[in-house]
Amino acid sequence: MIEDKEQLTELAEKLKVIAHPVRLCIVRGLWRRGCCNVTFMQECLDIPQSTVSQHLGKLRQAGIIQGERNGLEICYSLKDPLIEEILKIMFEEKNV
């Protein structure tokens, strides 16, 4: 039996969450920019704000992102260092 089954299940769930194209675009954007609000994401993605909010909810629930309130605005950023490492592997340009 696999001893770390719970850890593998947790990782698989996080990978499933970021596997959606919109959510992958959101986490890549947060990784590159550091912090972003919903309005900026909605304009970049060209999708309704409610759709962006639904995707952010799934990312937040999985522990991948966090939001920091500043007045009426919430600035989202990556929370999970493992996801940052995955994004580096996927999107950093190779020095060839």
Accessible surface in RSA format (square Angstrom, percent):
REM  Atomic radii and reference values for relative SASA: ProtOr
REM  Chains: A
REM  Algorithm: Lee & Richards
REM  Probe-radius: 1.40
REM  Slices: 20
REM RES _ NUM      All-atoms   Total-Side   Main-Chain    Non-polar    All polar
REM                ABS   REL    ABS   REL    ABS   REL    ABS   REL    ABS   REL
RES MET A   1   197.49 102.3 118.76  78.6  78.73 187.4  99.20  84.3  98.28 130.2
RES ILE A   2   102.58  58.4  91.03  67.8  11.55  27.8  96.50  69.5   6.08  16.5
RES GLU A   3   179.24 102.9 138.08 104.5  41.16  98.0  59.47 115.0 119.77  97.8
RES ASP A   4    65.73  46.0  58.91  58.6   6.82  16.1  27.88  65.6  37.84  37.7
RES LYS A   5   112.08  54.7 112.05  68.7   0.04   0.1  67.60  60.8  44.49  47.4
RES GLU A   6   147.21  84.5 138.06 104.4   9.15  21.8  56.86 110.0  90.35  73.8
RES GLN A   7   123.31  69.0 116.86  85.4   6.45  15.3  42.50  90.5  80.81  61.3
RES LEU A   8    81.30  45.3  77.28  55.3   4.01  10.1  77.62  54.5   3.68   9.9
RES THR A   9    71.21  50.6  66.50  67.4   4.70  11.2  56.51  75.9  14.70  22.2
RES GLU A  10   101.29  58.2  95.78  72.5   5.51  13.1  33.04  63.9  68.25  55.7
RES LEU A  11    58.67  32.7  56.27  40.3   2.40   6.0  58.33  41.0   0.34   0.9
RES ALA A  12    42.65  39.2  39.19  60.5   3.46   7.9  41.46  58.4   1.19   3.2
RES GLU A  13    81.85  47.0  81.85  61.9   0.00   0.0  36.73  71.0  45.12  36.8
RES LYS A  14    35.19  17.2  35.14  21.6   0.04   0.1  10.51   9.5  24.68  26.3
RES LEU A  15    74.56  41.5  71.45  51.1   3.11   7.8  71.84  50.5   2.72   7.3
RES LYS A  16   130.48  63.7 117.33  72.0  13.16  31.3  81.24  73.1  49.24  52.4
RES VAL A  17    27.14  17.9  25.17  22.8   1.98   4.8  27.14  23.6   0.00   0.0
RES ILE A  18     7.79   4.4   7.51   5.6   0.28   0.7   7.51   5.4   0.28   0.8
RES ALA A  19    74.28  68.3  44.69  69.0  29.59  67.3  53.69  75.6  20.59  54.5
RES HIS A  20    66.14  36.1  60.32  41.9   5.82  14.9  39.91  41.1  26.23  30.5
RES PRO A  21   101.33  73.9  89.91  82.0  11.42  41.5  95.52  78.9   5.81  36.1
RES VAL A  22    31.97  21.0  30.39  27.5   1.59   3.8  31.97  27.8   0.00   0.0
RES ARG A  23    24.14  10.1  24.14  12.3   0.00   0.0   0.00   0.0  24.14  14.6
RES LEU A  24    41.42  23.1  41.42  29.6   0.00   0.0  41.42  29.1   0.00   0.0
RES CYS A  25    44.28  33.5  38.58  43.0   5.70  13.4  13.24  33.5  31.05  33.5
RES ILE A  26     5.85   3.3   0.23   0.2   5.62  13.5   4.76   3.4   1.09   3.0
RES VAL A  27     0.00   0.0   0.00   0.0   0.00   0.0   0.00   0.0   0.00   0.0
RES ARG A  28    74.21  31.2  74.21  37.8   0.00   0.0   1.55   2.1  72.66  44.0
RES GLY A  29    25.84  31.9   0.00   N/A  25.84  31.9  25.84  70.9   0.00   0.0
RES LEU A  30     3.76   2.1   1.30   0.9   2.47   6.2   1.30   0.9   2.47   6.6
RES TRP A  31    54.99  22.1  34.35  16.6  20.65  48.5  27.99  14.9  27.00  43.8
RES ARG A  32   147.67  62.0 108.71  55.4  38.97  92.8  48.88  66.8  98.79  59.9
RES ARG A  33   141.47  59.4 106.64  54.4  34.83  82.9  34.66  47.4 106.80  64.7
RES GLY A  34    40.24  49.6   0.00   N/A  40.24  49.6  33.88  93.0   6.36  14.2
RES CYS A  35    54.14  41.0  43.65  48.7  10.48  24.6  29.58  74.9  24.56  26.5
RES CYS A  36     9.67   7.3   4.70   5.2   4.97  11.7   5.53  14.0   4.14   4.5
RES ASN A  37    36.15  24.9  33.09  32.0   3.06   7.4   4.75  11.4  31.40  30.3
RES VAL A  38    22.15  14.6  20.93  18.9   1.22   2.9  20.93  18.2   1.22   3.3
RES THR A  39    68.05  48.4  68.03  69.0   0.02   0.1  42.02  56.4  26.04  39.4
RES PHE A  40    73.66  36.9  71.57  44.3   2.09   5.4  73.18  44.4   0.48   1.4
RES MET A  41    10.94   5.7   9.12   6.0   1.82   4.3  10.94   9.3   0.00   0.0
RES GLN A  42    50.88  28.4  50.85  37.2   0.03   0.1   0.69   1.5  50.19  38.1
RES GLU A  43   119.62  68.7  95.52  72.3  24.10  57.4  40.45  78.2  79.17  64.6
RES CYS A  44    86.15  65.2  48.11  53.7  38.05  89.4  28.98  73.4  57.17  61.6
RES LEU A  45    37.67  21.0  17.67  12.6  19.99  50.3  20.96  14.7  16.70  45.0
RES ASP A  46   128.64  90.1 108.29 107.8  20.35  48.1  26.63  62.7 102.02 101.7
RES ILE A  47    38.57  21.9  34.28  25.5   4.29  10.3  38.36  27.6   0.21   0.6
RES PRO A  48    83.37  60.8  74.91  68.3   8.47  30.8  82.69  68.3   0.68   4.2
RES GLN A  49    94.30  52.7  89.72  65.6   4.58  10.9  21.56  45.9  72.74  55.2
RES SER A  50    73.79  62.4  62.93  84.0  10.86  25.0  48.74 103.8  25.05  35.1
RES THR A  51    42.51  30.2  42.10  42.7   0.41   1.0  24.38  32.7  18.13  27.4
RES VAL A  52     0.00   0.0   0.00   0.0   0.00   0.0   0.00   0.0   0.00   0.0
RES SER A  53    51.03  43.1  43.35  57.9   7.68  17.7  31.23  66.5  19.80  27.7
RES GLN A  54   123.86  69.3 112.78  82.4  11.07  26.4  40.61  86.4  83.25  63.1
RES HIS A  55    20.49  11.2  20.35  14.1   0.14   0.4  11.17  11.5   9.32  10.8
RES LEU A  56     1.28   0.7   1.28   0.9   0.00   0.0   1.28   0.9   0.00   0.0
RES GLY A  57    22.58  27.8   0.00   N/A  22.58  27.8  18.71  51.3   3.86   8.7
RES LYS A  58   109.09  53.2 105.74  64.9   3.36   8.0  57.27  51.5  51.83  55.2
RES LEU A  59     0.00   0.0   0.00   0.0   0.00   0.0   0.00   0.0   0.00   0.0
RES ARG A  60   111.40  46.8 100.44  51.2  10.96  26.1  39.54  54.0  71.85  43.5
RES GLN A  61   161.92  90.5 125.68  91.9  36.23  86.3  48.74 103.7 113.18  85.8
RES ALA A  62    27.61  25.4   7.37  11.4  20.24  46.0  20.42  28.8   7.19  19.0
RES GLY A  63    23.03  28.4   0.00   N/A  23.03  28.4  18.72  51.4   4.31   9.6
RES ILE A  64     0.00   0.0   0.00   0.0   0.00   0.0   0.00   0.0   0.00   0.0
RES ILE A  65     2.21   1.3   0.00   0.0   2.21   5.3   0.00   0.0   2.21   6.0
RES GLN A  66    84.29  47.1  82.10  60.0   2.19   5.2  22.21  47.3  62.07  47.1
RES GLY A  67    37.86  46.7   0.00   N/A  37.86  46.7   3.56   9.8  34.29  76.8
RES GLU A  68   132.36  76.0 128.36  97.1   4.00   9.5  43.62  84.4  88.74  72.5
RES ARG A  69   154.55  64.9 126.44  64.5  28.10  66.9  56.12  76.7  98.43  59.7
RES ASN A  70   114.46  78.9 103.49 100.0  10.97  26.4  18.33  44.1  96.13  92.9
RES GLY A  71    59.01  72.8   0.00   N/A  59.01  72.8  43.24 118.7  15.77  35.3
RES LEU A  72   181.52 101.1 154.73 110.7  26.79  67.3 155.14 109.0  26.37  71.0
RES GLU A  73    84.92  48.8  78.74  59.6   6.18  14.7  27.49  53.2  57.43  46.9
RES ILE A  74    51.43  29.3  45.94  34.2   5.49  13.2  45.94  33.1   5.49  14.9
RES CYS A  75    30.44  23.0  28.90  32.2   1.54   3.6  13.98  35.4  16.46  17.7
RES TYR A  76    13.18   6.2  13.18   7.5   0.00   0.0   0.82   0.6  12.36  15.2
RES SER A  77    25.96  21.9  25.96  34.6   0.00   0.0  15.00  31.9  10.96  15.3
RES LEU A  78    20.53  11.4   6.41   4.6  14.11  35.5   6.41   4.5  14.11  38.0
RES LYS A  79   116.42  56.8  97.14  59.6  19.28  45.9  49.09  44.2  67.33  71.7
RES ASP A  80    11.24   7.9   8.50   8.5   2.74   6.5   6.01  14.2   5.23   5.2
RES PRO A  81    96.43  70.3  95.43  87.0   1.00   3.6  95.90  79.2   0.52   3.3
RES LEU A  82    83.09  46.3  78.84  56.4   4.25  10.7  81.80  57.4   1.29   3.5
RES ILE A  83     0.00   0.0   0.00   0.0   0.00   0.0   0.00   0.0   0.00   0.0
RES GLU A  84    60.25  34.6  60.25  45.6   0.00   0.0   5.02   9.7  55.23  45.1
RES GLU A  85    85.09  48.9  85.09  64.4   0.00   0.0  32.78  63.4  52.31  42.7
RES ILE A  86    32.76  18.6  32.40  24.1   0.36   0.9  32.76  23.6   0.00   0.0
RES LEU A  87     0.00   0.0   0.00   0.0   0.00   0.0   0.00   0.0   0.00   0.0
RES LYS A  88    80.14  39.1  77.89  47.8   2.25   5.4  36.41  32.8  43.73  46.6
RES ILE A  89   129.05  73.4 117.44  87.5  11.61  28.0 122.84  88.5   6.21  16.9
RES MET A  90    96.44  49.9  61.91  41.0  34.53  82.2  61.01  51.9  35.43  46.9
RES PHE A  91    51.63  25.8  34.87  21.6  16.76  43.6  37.69  22.9  13.94  39.9
RES GLU A  92    96.35  55.3  86.04  65.1  10.31  24.5  25.87  50.0  70.48  57.5
RES GLU A  93   164.17  94.3 138.14 104.5  26.03  62.0  57.83 111.9 106.34  86.8
RES LYS A  94   146.69  71.6 122.61  75.2  24.08  57.3 102.23  92.0  44.46  47.4
RES ASN A  95   161.26 111.2 119.15 115.1  42.11 101.4  38.46  92.6 122.80 118.7
RES VAL A  96   179.93 118.4 108.60  98.3  71.34 171.9 135.72 117.9  44.22 119.9
END  Absolute sums over single chains surface
CHAIN  1 A     6783.5       5613.1       1170.4       3587.9       3195.6
END  Absolute sums over all chains
TOTAL          6783.5       5613.1       1170.4       3587.9       3195.6
